[in-house]
Amino acid sequence: MNREQVLCDVCPKFCKLREGQIGFCRARSNIGGKIVPINYGQATSLALDPIEKKPLMRFCPGTYILSYGSYGCNLRCPYCQNASISMAGPDNCPHRLITPEGLTDLAVDLSKQEPGNIGVAFTYNEPTVCFEFIRDTSKLLHEAGLKSVVVTNGGLVRKYADELLPHVDALNIDLKGFSNEFYRYVKGEFDTVKEFIKAAVEHKCHVELTTLVIPTKNDDPEEIGREVEWIASISPEIPLHLGRFFPRYKVDDLPPTPAETIYRLKDIAEKNRKSLTAVGGFCSSRPKKH
């Protein structure tokens, strides 16, 4: 490796960055010979959401949570619903700095007002490209008696997952498909996601999974059957959300997923593994407000 390059090993892209160069995720850079998360505390989105919107159905149901988003992502889903921030970098989306202390203070203030607030959900873009901000803020949230929730694609290598997950209460992890072929489509790494899911369960986090069902891409009933069997082998307690695709971003040549497809796959999932809960959803790919 060129002496002027530094390896970023946070995700499976393993970018080799020269001084000042920004990685594939647009959120980490070589500054002074060290890999630095340049989106640390750079907020693009703040909103108080129902916890069910994450979606989390079995974690503090009926409550609200402060959602925080930044910019950057280590995938390239061509149907991304938040492309204006996830596919952006520091120079092409508005953002403002908020420190872990400031975000925690805001979460505490909201917890004392109607309708209440249970903590912070790191979401909207891919939050683990700056796992340091999640870690640092989560420690403060726990000191304040609040919860830390992460909505992620699971593309964080095990070394850093083990550093982050002890400070996280709940996750919704996008299991985008169940094949290496589909993960090539979204420019991800299938095995890393599966390892991250295992790590989250081992660290005793509350885990729910989401698969956005896209016509002709990942709607094969046999593939869903294999996915369900694998999930149940990790833990039959993990709920699986099956979301309905709507055309977004670069994908405008596919129709919305028929509702009948969601119901059929839900039935297949429950039949394949009765102890696993499959939750049908119809708005998962609509843009979130931020």
SEZALO-265072 format. One line per 4 residues: number of its first residue (from 1); for each residue x, y, z of C-alpha. Coordinates in Angstrom, 1 decimal, always signed. Each point is the difference from the previous one (the first is absolute). Layout:
! residues N
NUM) X,Y,Z  ... .
END
This chain:
! residues 290
1) +0.0,+0.0,+0.0  +1.2,+3.5,-0.9  +1.4,+1.7,+3.1  -2.2,+3.0,-0.7 .
5) -3.1,-2.1,+0.3  -1.8,-1.1,+3.1  -2.4,-2.9,+0.2  -3.6,+0.6,+1.3 .
9) -1.1,-3.3,+1.3  -3.4,+1.0,+1.5  -2.0,-1.6,-2.8  +0.7,-2.6,-2.7 .
13) +0.9,+2.6,-2.6  +3.4,+0.2,+1.7  +0.8,+3.3,-1.7  +3.7,+1.0,-0.3 .
17) +0.0,+3.8,+0.3  +2.6,+2.6,-0.7  +0.3,+3.1,+2.1  -3.3,+2.0,-0.3 .
21) -1.7,-2.7,-2.1  -3.5,-1.0,+1.0  -1.1,-3.6,+0.0  -2.8,-1.8,-1.9 .
25) -2.4,+0.9,+2.8  +0.6,+3.7,-0.4  +0.3,+0.2,+3.8  +3.5,-1.1,+0.9 .
29) +3.3,+1.6,-1.1  +3.8,-0.2,+0.5  +0.9,+3.1,+2.0  +3.5,+0.2,+1.2 .
33) +0.7,-3.7,-0.6  -3.1,-1.1,+2.0  -3.4,-1.1,-1.1  -2.5,+2.5,+1.4 .
37) -3.8,+0.0,-0.2  -0.6,+3.4,-1.6  -3.8,-0.2,+0.6  +0.4,-0.3,+3.8 .
41) -2.9,+1.9,+1.4  -0.9,+1.5,-3.3  -3.8,-0.1,+0.1  -2.1,+0.1,-3.2 .
45) -3.2,-1.2,+1.6  -1.7,+0.2,+3.4  -3.5,-1.2,+0.6  -2.2,-1.4,+2.8 .
49) -1.4,-3.3,-1.4  -2.2,-2.8,+1.3  +2.2,-2.9,+0.8  -2.0,-2.1,-2.4 .
53) +1.3,+2.1,-2.9  +3.6,-1.4,+0.4  -1.7,-2.6,-0.4  +0.1,-1.6,+3.5 .
57) -3.2,-1.8,+1.0  +1.2,-1.7,+3.2  +2.2,+2.6,+1.6  -1.8,+2.6,+2.2 .
61) -3.2,+0.0,-2.2  -2.1,+3.1,+0.1  +3.0,+2.3,+0.9  +1.8,+2.7,-1.9 .
65) +3.7,+0.4,-0.7  +2.3,+2.8,-1.3  +1.4,-1.0,-3.4  +3.4,+1.3,-1.0 .
69) +1.5,-0.2,-3.5  +3.2,+1.1,-1.6  +1.4,-0.6,-3.5  +1.7,-2.9,-1.7 .
73) -0.5,-3.7,-0.6  +2.2,-3.0,-0.8  -2.6,-1.5,-2.4  -1.3,+1.3,-3.3 .
77) -3.6,-1.2,-0.1  -1.4,+1.3,-3.3  -3.5,+0.2,+1.7  +1.2,+2.0,+3.0 .
81) -2.8,+1.9,+1.7  +2.3,+2.5,+1.7  +2.5,+0.6,-2.8  +0.2,+3.7,+0.6 .
85) +2.0,-0.6,+3.2  +1.2,-3.6,-0.2  +1.5,+0.5,-3.4  +1.4,+3.4,+0.9 .
89) +3.2,+1.2,+1.4  +1.1,+3.1,+2.0  -0.2,+2.3,-3.0  -3.4,-0.7,-1.4 .
93) -2.5,-0.2,+2.8  -0.8,+2.5,+2.8  +1.1,-1.1,+3.5  +0.8,+1.5,+3.4 .
97) +2.1,-1.2,+2.9  -1.6,-1.5,+3.1  +2.2,-1.6,+2.6  -0.8,-3.2,+1.9 .
101) -0.7,+2.2,+3.0  -2.3,+2.3,-2.0  -1.9,-2.9,-1.5  -0.4,-1.6,+3.4 .
105) -1.2,+3.2,+1.5  -2.6,+0.4,-2.7  -1.1,-3.6,+0.5  -0.4,+0.6,+3.8 .
109) -1.9,+3.2,-0.6  -2.4,-1.8,-2.3  -0.5,-2.8,+2.5  -1.5,+2.5,+2.4 .
113) -2.6,+1.3,-2.6  -3.0,-1.5,-1.7  -0.1,-2.5,-1.7  +3.3,-1.0,+1.7 .
117) +3.2,-1.4,-1.3  +1.9,-3.2,+0.9  +3.4,+0.8,-1.5  +1.7,+0.4,-3.4 .
121) -0.3,-2.0,-3.2  +3.0,+0.2,-2.3  -1.6,-0.3,-3.4  -0.9,+1.6,-3.4 .
125) +3.5,-0.4,-1.5  +2.3,-2.9,+0.9  +0.9,+0.8,+3.6  +2.8,-2.6,+0.5 .
129) +2.3,+1.8,-2.4  +0.5,+2.2,+3.0  -0.3,-2.6,+2.7  +2.1,+2.2,+2.3 .
133) -2.8,+2.6,+0.3  -2.6,-2.7,+0.8  +2.3,-1.5,+2.6  +0.8,+3.3,+1.7 .
137) -3.6,+1.3,+0.0  -1.4,-3.4,+1.2  +2.2,+0.0,+3.1  -1.4,+3.4,+0.9 .
141) -3.6,-1.1,-0.8  +0.4,-2.9,+2.4  +1.3,+2.2,+2.7  -3.1,+2.1,-0.4 .
145) -2.3,-3.1,+0.1  -0.8,+0.1,-3.7  +0.2,-2.5,-2.8  +2.2,-0.4,-3.1 .
149) -1.5,-1.4,-3.2  +1.9,-0.5,-3.3  -1.6,-0.5,-3.4  +2.7,-1.4,-2.2 .
153) +0.9,-2.1,-3.0  +2.3,-2.1,+2.2  +3.1,+0.7,-2.1  +2.3,+0.5,+3.0 .
157) +2.9,-2.5,+0.5  +0.0,-2.2,+3.1  +2.9,+1.8,+1.7  -1.9,+3.3,+0.1 .
161) -3.4,-1.7,+0.5  +1.4,-1.4,+3.3  +1.0,+3.5,+1.0  -3.3,+1.6,-0.8 .
165) -2.7,-2.6,+0.9  +0.5,-0.1,+3.8  -1.3,+3.6,+0.0  -3.1,-0.6,-2.2 .
169) -3.4,-1.1,+1.3  -1.8,-0.8,-3.3  +0.6,-0.3,-3.7  -2.0,-0.3,-3.2 .
173) +2.4,-1.6,-2.5  -0.7,+0.1,-3.7  +0.5,-3.5,-1.3  -0.3,+1.2,-3.5 .
177) -0.2,-3.3,-1.7  +1.3,-3.5,+0.6  +2.6,-0.6,-2.7  +3.4,+1.2,-1.0 .
181) -1.6,+1.0,-3.3  -2.3,+2.5,+1.6  +2.7,+1.4,+2.2  +2.1,+0.6,-3.2 .
185) -3.0,+1.9,-1.3  +0.1,+2.4,+3.0  +3.9,+0.0,+0.2  +0.0,-1.7,+3.4 .
189) +1.5,-3.1,+1.6  -2.4,-2.7,+1.0  +2.2,-1.9,+2.5  +0.8,+3.2,+1.9 .
193) -3.7,+0.7,+0.5  -0.7,-3.5,+1.2  +2.9,+0.2,+2.5  -1.2,+3.4,+1.2 .
197) -3.5,-1.5,+0.7  +1.6,-2.9,+1.9  +2.1,+2.5,+2.0  -3.1,+2.1,+0.9 .
201) -1.7,-3.1,+1.4  +3.1,-1.1,+1.9  +0.2,+3.4,+1.6  -3.6,-0.4,+1.1 .
205) -1.3,+3.0,-1.9  -3.7,+0.0,-1.0  +0.1,-0.9,-3.7  -2.6,+0.4,-2.8 .
209) +0.7,-0.5,-3.7  -1.4,+1.6,-3.1  +0.0,-1.2,-3.6  -1.4,+2.3,-2.6 .
213) -1.6,-2.3,-2.6  +0.8,+1.2,-3.5  -1.7,-1.6,-3.0  +2.3,-2.3,-2.0 .
217) +3.0,+0.9,+2.3  -0.6,-1.8,+3.3  -3.6,-1.2,+0.0  +0.8,-3.7,-0.7 .
221) -2.0,-2.1,+2.5  +2.8,-2.5,+0.3  +2.5,+2.8,+0.8  -2.4,+1.3,+2.7 .
225) -0.3,-3.5,+1.4  +3.8,-0.3,+0.3  +0.2,+3.4,+1.6  -2.7,-1.0,+2.6 .
229) +1.8,-3.2,+0.8  +3.3,+1.8,+0.5  -1.6,+2.6,+2.2  -1.7,-2.6,+2.2 .
233) +3.3,-1.9,+0.3  +1.5,+3.2,+1.6  -3.1,+0.6,+2.2  -3.7,-0.8,-0.6 .
237) -0.8,+3.1,+2.0  +1.1,+2.4,-2.7  -2.9,+1.7,-1.8  +0.3,+0.4,-3.8 .
241) -1.6,+3.0,-1.7  -0.9,-0.5,-3.7  -0.2,+3.4,-1.6  -1.7,+1.0,-3.2 .
245) +2.2,+1.7,-2.6  -1.1,+3.2,-1.8  +2.1,+1.5,-2.8  +2.7,+2.3,+1.4 .
249) +3.3,+1.6,-0.9  +1.4,-1.7,-3.1  -2.5,-2.8,-0.2  -3.1,+1.2,-1.9 .
253) -0.4,-3.0,-2.4  -1.5,-2.4,+2.6  -3.6,+0.2,+1.3  -0.8,+0.2,+3.7 .
257) +0.0,-3.4,+1.7  -3.5,-1.5,-0.2  -1.6,-0.3,+3.4  -0.8,-3.6,-0.8 .
261) +3.7,-0.7,-0.3  +0.6,+1.2,+3.5  -2.8,-2.0,+1.4  +1.1,-3.1,-1.9 .
265) +3.6,+0.3,+1.3  -1.2,+0.7,+3.5  -2.0,-3.3,-0.1  +3.0,-1.9,-1.4 .
269) +2.3,+1.5,+2.7  -2.4,-1.0,+2.8  -0.6,-3.5,-1.5  +3.7,-0.6,-0.4 .
273) +0.7,+0.9,+3.6  -3.0,+0.4,+2.2  +2.0,+1.3,+2.9  +1.2,+3.0,-2.1 .
277) -2.3,+3.0,-0.3  -0.3,+1.5,-3.5  -1.4,+3.5,-0.1  -1.5,+1.3,-3.3 .
281) +0.6,+3.6,-0.7  -1.1,+2.4,-2.7  +1.8,+3.3,+0.4  +3.6,-1.1,+0.6 .
285) +1.4,+1.7,-3.1  -1.9,+3.3,+0.2  +2.3,+2.8,+0.8  +0.4,+0.9,+3.6 .
289) -0.6,+3.6,+1.0  +3.0,+1.8,+1.3 .
END
